[in-house]
């Protein structure tokens, strides 16, 4: 099937929360999320080598909420912009 453990766990969350997403929509959402988180733990851990003075004790679970909200806000802005540009490309005068 080509579905990994992460995709199964994420799909389970969507199903449990009864999100109004059909199977095709779920596949699109899950593929986006899988790309976002793939390799992220390694990148976050590498911050310790990149930022002088940063220690593991500085990285806290609570920071995840801000990251979560920032990703959501960024995607909302990105897709709002995309949607508006789609509308601009449609010549409504023709209809």
Secondary structure in CASP SS format (residue, H / E / C, confidence):
PFRMAT SS
TARGET T0000
AUTHOR 0000-0000-0000
METHOD secondary structure of the structure
MODEL  1
X C 1.00
X C 1.00
X C 1.00
X C 1.00
X H 1.00
X H 1.00
X H 1.00
X H 1.00
X H 1.00
X H 1.00
X H 1.00
X H 1.00
X H 1.00
X H 1.00
X H 1.00
X H 1.00
X C 1.00
X C 1.00
X C 1.00
X C 1.00
X C 1.00
X C 1.00
X H 1.00
X H 1.00
X H 1.00
X H 1.00
X H 1.00
X H 1.00
X H 1.00
X H 1.00
X H 1.00
X H 1.00
X H 1.00
X H 1.00
X H 1.00
X H 1.00
X H 1.00
X C 1.00
X C 1.00
X H 1.00
X H 1.00
X H 1.00
X H 1.00
X H 1.00
X H 1.00
X H 1.00
X H 1.00
X H 1.00
X H 1.00
X H 1.00
X C 1.00
X C 1.00
X C 1.00
X C 1.00
X C 1.00
X H 1.00
X H 1.00
X H 1.00
X C 1.00
X C 1.00
X C 1.00
X C 1.00
X H 1.00
X H 1.00
X H 1.00
X H 1.00
X H 1.00
X H 1.00
X H 1.00
X H 1.00
X H 1.00
X H 1.00
X H 1.00
X H 1.00
X H 1.00
X H 1.00
X H 1.00
X H 1.00
X H 1.00
X H 1.00
X H 1.00
X H 1.00
X H 1.00
X H 1.00
X H 1.00
X H 1.00
X H 1.00
X H 1.00
X H 1.00
X C 1.00
X C 1.00
X H 1.00
X H 1.00
X H 1.00
X C 1.00
END
